[in-house]
Amino acid sequence: MRVMVIETVGNGDPNPVYARFAERGRMLPAGVTYINSWIAEDGARCFQLMECDSIALLQPWIDAWSDLTDFEVVPVIETAEAAERFAP
């Protein structure tokens, strides 16, 4: 499954997040694949597309970053699949 992880940086300051990333890397657990990410222009939010078999696999990663960011995890599907699923 693919999930969009929306991170909202605490206090709107992305510097501590980037400092930890430079020191420790992404810290993804086994079974989670990073696909790509996009950052809001002000740096306050990050949108990361991940792939994993279960959302539960993301929990160690969320725990490792939750002191700096808040997380929203949204399972997503591609447009073609949505068209098949939801078209009249």
Secondary structure by P-SEA (a helix, b strand, c coil): cbbbbbbbcccccaaaaaaaaaccccccccccccccccccccccbbbbbbbccccccaaaaaaaccccbbbbbbbbbcaaaaaaaccc
